[in-house]
Amino acid sequence: QRQMCIRDSIWCEVDYLPGAHGSAIFTRGETQSLTTVTLGTKLDEKVKDEVLVQGTEQFVLHYNFPPFSTGEAKAARGLSRREIGHGHLAWRALKPMIPLGEENPYAVRVVSDILESNGSSSMATVCAGTLALMDAGVKLKKPVSGIAMGLIQEEGKTVVLSDIQGLEDFLGDMDFKVTGTTEGITALQMDNKATGLTFDILARALQQAKEGRAFILQKMLDVIPEPRHTTRSTAPRIVSIQVPTDKIRDVIGSGGKVIRGIQDETGASVDIQ
């Protein structure tokens, strides 16, 4: 059963795509993100093979900003620096709250598709990502919300704006994005065009952001107050079995014969660590 919350220009809905492992749509004003969550096994983790970094990444987030989201009719090309940066900000915002390692056996992929944008689509991605993760049954440590703050300085007067739109971002002096939980901040990003920012201005911006994040978070929790207790039937099921070290060779078998037989007979993927 779908659950909705339509209040004060914020609209949230979970289980928007029933076939996905988790999904949500988050709309705030004229900005909308449709986000999906896919759960996989350890074999689905992202492989990192760089000069200084090798290994795997259990949680990844992809952010897509198609031209139609801003009313443009042009070809959809490769990812821009903007998409990479916005996606990385949302990834940093959510990652501290996602259980990894032994606490969570799943590889987690979040994909945000921006359907409309006249505000902070990266903050919409954070909110929609939180909703979709909880819809998928990922046991988030704390739900995360985000908001973009602005600044107007004219004739010696300073006004801090909450939840800025595109025009306020273009004409204003600051784009200050803040994400976090009820306990604290998980990520920050600032674009500053002002000649200088005082401690007082930053304090006011952070305080307003805290109040805004709490307001948005409450609307989200009205839709889904906590992660689902189980994953969807469409998601893979992972069962862990402890095998004595001296018996591992018996499970693998000569040339992997036993483990391949188990996989062929059951249709399951067996991964020994």
Disulfide bonds with the S-S distance in Angstrom:
none
